Amino acid sequence: MTGRGREQQPLLKAKKTTIGLTRFLGDCGVPFTLLMSAIGAGTLSVPYTFLLLSPGEAVVTLCLVGAAMAFTADIILRVHVAVAARSGNEEMRETYQELAVYASGPRLARVVGFLTAFAVFGACVGCVRVVRDMAPTLVSIFYLSHGTTFDQLVPETQQSYVNNTVWLVFMIVILPLGFFKKISALRFSSYLGFAFSIYLVGAVAYRAMFGADGDPTSVPVAGISGVSGSSFTRLSEAIGIYNFTFMLHLNVIPLLAQLVVSTSSDSGEAALRHAERKMRYNVYGAVFVCVLLYATFGLCAASIYGSSTQGNILLNLEHDPIMAVPRIAILFTILFSFPLLFHPLRSLVLEMQVCGENPTIWTQVIVSVVLLVAQIFVAMRVPGIQVVFSFVGSSILLLLCYLMPTIFYERLYPWRGSRDATLRLWVLRGLLAVATVFCTMATVQLIFK
């Protein structure tokens, strides 16, 4: 071997090591991102579903909805790969809306864009509502003098403090963050939110196993004193919340592209198929982890708080010392992750034709202010975050996660001539029919409640 060849060996080894590290990070990053896209503010309403249903019914429903959502996310994956393989991977944008363009043209794509914007709007409202629920804590920290508690204030003063705090926080502090061109620095809040959510589940499990200082169920908590309605309507409301907590469909296609780049040295269709298999494992694995976390969280919270369980579990934790840090941490995490939802929502609205092709800075400012004011008004008037999550999950996500995958699969996937593919279509149709019955009931109930 020549001296030049020996000199190149360390370089080749370093290159292989770098490639291997890149693939490893890609393998870890994709399932973690899927988990973060599902585990969020919606997790706070999971214990409430164990009040709507018995613990056994809630766990079974949780498993069934999780399996259905994983299946429809897998359908999106299959359809995207089939279309990309036919048209050429480089010709296809890595978005959910692109499938709508292939399925039925720009009109359906605009409908999908509107539905996506509405779903993100609902998630933003949920975040605002969490801040509104936690506003008394902020008032106690920043407004009240030492020795004075929020509960000592008269109701009118309490309401005034809460409303002023919400408007001040979002209009003065959070709104300017939404105008940053680069908000990638705020992405750390997603990691913190995921970590604190796991901590919250662990802390509630700890309390369920080893007990708390005093009786947590004896602490007076304003809000839900009981649930009403038939078992069918309660089940429908719970299904809406579960749909929201398993929502990861919009991230499947972009993350598949990341897997194609980071986990395979092949090119063309072979790389796409290889990444598809990995993504399928990641989707079902992420949903399985979510089911375990949600079931643990719900069962433990139900055993502690029983009929006092709130739509926002943070309200039950107000007087628990071990929960003081995660409550504040989750609050600030939601605040700083809010621009990560608000920024794409504003972009979706600005892309609509009513704003023109090149919206001016004043158009962007007006749209941002109108969106935020609308979110605050809605959040201040809904009874609780569980209503927001159930409504979005039973209306918008019925269309995005059940109807659209069925349309895409039937029109774009080569299911004819394959028994397995035909069976998947019939399963899709069955899921759509069942989901439509329950979600329509939940939507009607929440509108006229």
PAKELUM-323664 format. One record per residue (C-alpha): residue in three letters; x, y, z. Coordinates in steps of 0.1 Angstrom, whole numbers, padded with zeros to 4 digits, always signed. Layout:
! PAKELUM-323664
ALAXYZ...
***
This chain:
! PAKELUM-323664
MET+0000+0000+0000THR+0014+0034-0009GLY+0019+0063+0015ARG-0010+0082-0001GLY-0033+0052+0004ARG-0024+0050+0041GLU-0031+0087+0045GLN-0066+0083+0031GLN-0076+0055+0054PRO-0081+0077+0085LEU-0102+0101+0063LEU-0123+0072+0050LYS-0129+0060+0086ALA-0138+0094+0098LYS-0162+0098+0069LYS-0179+0065+0077THR-0181+0074+0114THR-0197+0107+0105ILE-0222+0090+0082GLY-0230+0064+0109LEU-0235+0092+0135THR-0258+0110+0111ARG-0279+0079+0106PHE-0280+0072+0143LEU-0292+0108+0151GLY-0318+0104+0123ASP-0330+0071+0137CYS-0334+0087+0172GLY-0347+0121+0161VAL-0377+0109+0140PRO-0395+0088+0167PHE-0387+0115+0193THR-0402+0142+0170LEU-0433+0120+0165LEU-0437+0116+0202MET-0434+0153+0208SER-0460+0161+0181ALA-0485+0139+0200ILE-0476+0145+0236GLY-0485+0181+0243ALA-0511+0202+0259GLY-0538+0176+0250THR-0521+0153+0276LEU-0535+0175+0304SER-0571+0165+0295VAL-0564+0127+0294PRO-0573+0121+0331TYR-0606+0138+0325THR-0616+0111+0301PHE-0613+0086+0330LEU-0640+0106+0347LEU-0662+0104+0315LEU-0657+0066+0313SER-0649+0039+0338PRO-0611+0031+0340GLY-0615-0001+0320GLU-0636+0016+0293ALA-0612+0044+0290VAL-0582+0022+0286VAL-0599+0001+0259THR-0611+0032+0241LEU-0576+0047+0243CYS-0561+0016+0228LEU-0587+0014+0200VAL-0584+0051+0191GLY-0546+0049+0192ALA-0547+0019+0168ALA-0571+0037+0145MET-0550+0068+0144ALA-0518+0048+0138PHE-0535+0030+0110THR-0546+0061+0092ALA-0512+0077+0097ASP-0497+0046+0081ILE-0522+0050+0052ILE-0509+0085+0046LEU-0474+0071+0045ARG-0483+0044+0020VAL-0501+0068-0003HIS-0472+0093-0002VAL-0447+0066-0011ALA-0468+0052-0039VAL-0473+0086-0054ALA-0437+0096-0050ALA-0426+0063-0066ARG-0448+0070-0096SER-0440+0107-0101GLY-0404+0108-0090ASN-0395+0117-0055GLU-0378+0149-0064GLU-0410+0162-0081MET-0431+0160-0050ARG-0433+0185-0021GLU-0431+0170+0014THR-0465+0182+0026TYR-0499+0168+0034GLN-0515+0193+0010GLU-0495+0179-0019LEU-0514+0146-0016ALA-0546+0166-0019VAL-0534+0182-0051TYR-0527+0148-0066ALA-0560+0135-0054SER-0584+0162-0065GLY-0565+0193-0075PRO-0559+0227-0059ARG-0594+0231-0045LEU-0591+0201-0022ALA-0556+0213-0013ARG-0571+0246-0002VAL-0597+0227+0019VAL-0569+0207+0035GLY-0550+0239+0042PHE-0581+0255+0058LEU-0587+0224+0080THR-0550+0224+0090ALA-0552+0260+0099PHE-0584+0254+0119ALA-0568+0225+0138VAL-0537+0246+0146PHE-0560+0275+0157GLY-0577+0250+0181ALA-0543+0240+0195CYS-0535+0277+0200VAL-0568+0282+0218GLY-0559+0253+0241CYS-0526+0269+0250VAL-0543+0302+0257ARG-0568+0284+0279VAL-0540+0267+0299VAL-0525+0301+0306ARG-0559+0314+0316ASP-0563+0284+0340MET-0529+0291+0354ALA-0533+0329+0356PRO-0541+0329+0393THR-0506+0314+0399LEU-0490+0342+0379VAL-0511+0368+0398SER-0499+0354+0431ILE-0463+0355+0420PHE-0461+0389+0403TYR-0490+0410+0416LEU-0500+0401+0451SER-0481+0412+0482HIS-0465+0387+0505GLY-0491+0370+0527THR-0520+0377+0504THR-0534+0347+0484PHE-0555+0348+0453ASP-0584+0330+0470GLN-0587+0359+0495LEU-0597+0383+0467VAL-0634+0389+0458PRO-0646+0371+0427GLU-0648+0403+0406THR-0612+0412+0414GLN-0601+0377+0407GLN-0618+0378+0373SER-0603+0412+0365TYR-0568+0400+0374VAL-0571+0368+0353ASN-0584+0386+0322ASN-0558+0414+0324THR-0530+0388+0329VAL-0540+0368+0298TRP-0543+0399+0276LEU-0510+0413+0289VAL-0490+0381+0285PHE-0502+0374+0250MET-0504+0409+0235ILE-0473+0423+0251VAL-0450+0394+0255ILE-0460+0366+0231LEU-0472+0385+0201PRO-0438+0401+0193LEU-0422+0366+0193GLY-0445+0357+0165PHE-0429+0383+0142PHE-0394+0368+0144LYS-0383+0355+0110LYS-0364+0327+0127ILE-0381+0311+0157SER-0360+0279+0156ALA-0343+0291+0189LEU-0377+0285+0206ARG-0377+0248+0196PHE-0360+0239+0228SER-0394+0245+0244SER-0408+0215+0226TYR-0381+0193+0242LEU-0387+0209+0276GLY-0425+0204+0272PHE-0420+0167+0264ALA-0397+0163+0294PHE-0420+0180+0318SER-0450+0160+0305ILE-0431+0128+0312TYR-0422+0142+0347LEU-0458+0151+0353VAL-0469+0115+0345GLY-0442+0102+0367ALA-0452+0125+0396VAL-0488+0116+0394ALA-0479+0079+0393TYR-0457+0084+0424ARG-0486+0101+0442ALA-0509+0072+0433MET-0485+0046+0446PHE-0471+0063+0477GLY-0498+0088+0486ALA-0496+0125+0491ASP-0492+0149+0521GLY-0528+0151+0531ASP-0558+0141+0510PRO-0556+0156+0476THR-0592+0148+0468SER-0603+0170+0497VAL-0588+0201+0482PRO-0616+0223+0469VAL-0612+0229+0432ALA-0635+0251+0412GLY-0648+0237+0379ILE-0663+0204+0371SER-0684+0189+0398GLY-0696+0160+0378VAL-0704+0148+0343SER-0737+0145+0326GLY-0751+0128+0295SER-0755+0093+0284SER-0727+0068+0281PHE-0728+0073+0243THR-0723+0110+0245ARG-0695+0107+0272LEU-0678+0081+0250SER-0680+0104+0220GLU-0665+0133+0240ALA-0636+0111+0251ILE-0629+0099+0216GLY-0626+0135+0204ILE-0600+0141+0231TYR-0581+0109+0222ASN-0581+0119+0185PHE-0564+0152+0195THR-0538+0135+0217PHE-0528+0110+0189MET-0525+0136+0161LEU-0492+0131+0143HIS-0504+0128+0107LEU-0491+0161+0095ASN-0455+0152+0105VAL-0453+0118+0088ILE-0444+0130+0053PRO-0418+0156+0063LEU-0401+0131+0087LEU-0401+0104+0060ALA-0380+0128+0039GLN-0356+0131+0068LEU-0353+0094+0071VAL-0346+0090+0033VAL-0317+0114+0037SER-0303+0102+0070THR-0308+0064+0072SER-0301+0050+0037SER-0272+0051+0013ASP-0295+0038-0015SER-0310+0061-0040GLY-0343+0064-0057GLU-0372+0041-0049ALA-0351+0017-0029ALA-0342+0044-0004LEU-0379+0055-0002ARG-0391+0019+0005HIS-0364+0015+0031ALA-0373+0047+0048GLU-0410+0038+0046ARG-0405+0006+0066LYS-0386+0025+0093MET-0412+0052+0095ARG-0440+0026+0098TYR-0422+0011+0129ASN-0417+0046+0142VAL-0454+0055+0138TYR-0467+0024+0156GLY-0440+0026+0182ALA-0448+0063+0190VAL-0485+0055+0194PHE-0477+0025+0216VAL-0456+0047+0239CYS-0484+0073+0240VAL-0509+0046+0249LEU-0488+0035+0278LEU-0482+0070+0291TYR-0518+0081+0287ALA-0532+0049+0303THR-0507+0053+0333PHE-0515+0090+0336GLY-0553+0085+0335LEU-0554+0055+0358CYS-0532+0071+0384ALA-0550+0105+0383ALA-0584+0087+0386SER-0572+0068+0416ILE-0561+0100+0433TYR-0587+0126+0424GLY-0617+0105+0414SER-0648+0126+0407SER-0628+0158+0414THR-0607+0153+0383GLN-0606+0185+0362GLY-0605+0190+0324ASN-0570+0205+0330ILE-0552+0182+0355LEU-0529+0211+0365LEU-0559+0226+0384ASN-0559+0195+0406LEU-0522+0199+0414GLU-0523+0234+0427HIS-0519+0225+0464ASP-0494+0196+0459PRO-0458+0207+0468ILE-0442+0181+0445MET-0461+0196+0416ALA-0451+0233+0421VAL-0421+0232+0398PRO-0436+0212+0369ARG-0468+0233+0370ILE-0448+0265+0365ALA-0424+0249+0341ILE-0452+0235+0319LEU-0469+0270+0320PHE-0438+0288+0307THR-0430+0260+0282ILE-0465+0264+0267LEU-0459+0302+0265PHE-0426+0299+0247SER-0438+0271+0224PHE-0469+0291+0214PRO-0451+0309+0186LEU-0442+0275+0171LEU-0479+0270+0166PHE-0488+0306+0158HIS-0461+0312+0132PRO-0473+0283+0108LEU-0509+0293+0115ARG-0503+0328+0103SER-0484+0315+0073LEU-0514+0292+0063VAL-0538+0322+0066LEU-0515+0345+0046GLU-0512+0318+0019MET-0549+0321+0013GLN-0559+0342-0017VAL-0577+0368+0005CYS-0544+0381+0016GLY-0528+0384-0019GLU-0497+0367-0032ASN-0472+0390-0015PRO-0488+0403+0017THR-0473+0435+0031ILE-0459+0438+0066TRP-0491+0456+0077THR-0512+0428+0064GLN-0491+0404+0084VAL-0495+0425+0115ILE-0532+0428+0111VAL-0536+0391+0105SER-0515+0383+0135VAL-0534+0406+0158VAL-0568+0394+0146LEU-0558+0357+0150LEU-0545+0362+0185VAL-0574+0383+0197ALA-0598+0357+0183GLN-0579+0329+0201ILE-0580+0348+0234PHE-0618+0356+0231VAL-0626+0319+0224ALA-0603+0307+0252MET-0619+0330+0277ARG-0654+0317+0269VAL-0650+0280+0266PRO-0657+0260+0298GLY-0623+0243+0298ILE-0595+0230+0276GLN-0612+0196+0274VAL-0640+0212+0254VAL-0614+0227+0229PHE-0595+0194+0225SER-0627+0173+0221PHE-0643+0197+0196VAL-0611+0199+0174GLY-0606+0161+0177SER-0642+0153+0168SER-0647+0178+0140ILE-0615+0189+0122LEU-0595+0158+0129LEU-0623+0136+0118LEU-0618+0151+0083LEU-0580+0153+0084CYS-0573+0119+0100TYR-0601+0097+0088LEU-0619+0112+0057MET-0588+0126+0039PRO-0567+0094+0042THR-0597+0074+0028ILE-0600+0098-0002PHE-0562+0097-0008TYR-0560+0060-0005GLU-0590+0053-0028ARG-0578+0077-0055LEU-0540+0075-0054TYR-0530+0041-0040PRO-0530+0011-0064TRP-0553-0010-0042ARG-0571-0028-0071GLY-0558-0063-0077SER-0543-0067-0042ARG-0563-0085-0016ASP-0544-0069+0013ALA-0547-0034-0002THR-0584-0039-0008LEU-0588-0051+0028ARG-0571-0019+0040LEU-0596+0001+0020TRP-0625-0016+0037VAL-0610-0012+0071LEU-0605+0025+0063ARG-0641+0029+0053GLY-0653+0011+0084LEU-0632+0033+0106LEU-0645+0064+0089ALA-0681+0053+0094VAL-0676+0045+0131ALA-0656+0077+0137THR-0682+0098+0119VAL-0710+0085+0142PHE-0691+0092+0174CYS-0674+0124+0163THR-0706+0139+0149MET-0724+0132+0182ALA-0695+0148+0202THR-0695+0179+0179VAL-0732+0184+0181GLN-0732+0180+0219LEU-0703+0204+0224ILE-0719+0231+0201PHE-0753+0230+0219LYS-0741+0221+0254
***
